[in-house]
Amino acid sequence: MRTFRYDPTMVQPMRDELTQIGFQELLTPEDVDRALTAAEGTLLVVVNSVCGCAAGSARPGVRLALEHGTGPDRLATAFAGMEIDAVERVRSWFVGYPPSSPQIGLFKDGQLVHLLERQDIEGRSAEAIASKLTSAFDQYCTPVR
């Protein structure tokens, strides 16, 4: 039986903000490993959260960034406080960074190349988050055709 820190019904709209724009949910550690060891290319991973900075900056910033002409090949997310083991596994891939919620990591060919931690998100606008992400997309991703 799975245990959650939050009411799943309350969290669903927060999940939907990302899944409705193409994010694959990572519900287990095995899902995480499959996503991060999959084919070559780029993968954006969002550790989603119920906090205000996720709602006001992280998720809206990610949505804005994905409207950019260059972006990741794949999108994935795990929800802090819900998929506890999956989030722990995602964070194990964020080598050199302490856990935080939210977090947004960009991987290229299985290697972490860019990470936004809570301290990079909290108190910043969605546009500022999008700008940081699009700079990373321009550096590491292939332009969308």
N, C-alpha and C positions, 0 to 999 in steps of 0.2 A: 504494500500500500504506500502510495506517495504522500509525503507530508509537504504542505505549503505554508509559507509565512503569511501569505495574503489570500483573500477570498478570490478564487479563480474567476468568478463572475465580474468582480471589480477590475481585475487585471486585463480581461479580454479586450476592451477597447484600446488599451496601451499596446497589446500585442498586435492588434489589427492595424495600427498605424504603420507598422513595418511589413507585416505579411501581405497587406493589400497592395504594397508597391514592389512585391517580388522577393522579400526576404524568406529564406527557408528557416524554420524553427529547428534549433538543435536542442533536443529534449533529453538526450542521454550522452554520457561520455563517448560512447561509440559513435554517435552522430557527429560529435565534434571531431573525433579523429578521422572519420571518413571525409568530412568537409575539408579539413586542413591538410590531409595527405592526398587529396584528389588530384586531378589533372593539373597541368601547368596553368599559369595565368594568375589573375588577381582575385582576391576574395576580401570583401569588407565584412567584418564581424562586429556586431553591436551587442554589448552586454547592456540589455535594456533594464529599466528600473522604474519604480513608482515615484521617485523623487521629483521635485519641482524642476530641477535642472534638466532632467531627461524629458519632461513634458514641454518645458519652455524653450529649451535650446537644442538638446541632443537630437531628438526625433525630428523636429522641424528642420534643423540644420542638415541632417542626413537627407531628408526629402529634397531640400533645395540643392544640395550638392549633386544629387543624382540627376538633376535637370541639366547639368553641365555636359558639354560635348564629349568629354572624356570621363570614363568611369570604370569601375571594377567589372570583371567578367561574371562574378557570382556574389550573392548577398546572403548572409546568415546571421541569426540572432539567437541568443539565450537570455532568459529572464532571471535576473537576480532575485532571490527569495522564492523562486518557483522551481526552476530546474537546478537545484542546488548542486548536484554532482556534475551536471553539464557545464555550469558556470565555473565551477572549480577547475574543470579540465580546460575550458577556454583560457582561463587566467594562467594556467600552467604553460600555455603557448605564448603568453605575453612576458617572455623572459626578460628579467631585469626591472620589471615594474611591479609595484605592490598592487594588491587588489583594490579596485574602486568601482563604484557604480554611479553613473554609467561609465563605460569605456568603449572606445571605438578603435578597432585595429584594422590596418590594411596589410594584407599578406601578398607577397609575390612569390610564386613558385614555392610555396610552403614556408617562406621566411617572413617574419614580421619586419615591415619596412617603415611603418608609421603608426603611432599610437596617440590617441587623445585620452587623457585620464580625466577624472572628475575635476581636478584642479584646472584643467585646460578648458573645461566646459562651463562650470559653475560661474554665474555672474556675467557670462558672455551672451551675446545675441545669437539667434539662429543664423543670421547672416555671417557673423564672425566664425561660427563653427563651419558653415558651408565653405567659407573662404579657405580655412585651414585644410579642409578635406579636398577641395578642388585643386589646391596647390599640390597636394600629395598625388591626386589622380593624374595631374599633368606630368608629374615626375615618373610615376610607376605604371600607369595604365595605358592601354591602347585607345586612341580616339574611337568613339562610337560611330559606326558608319550608317 
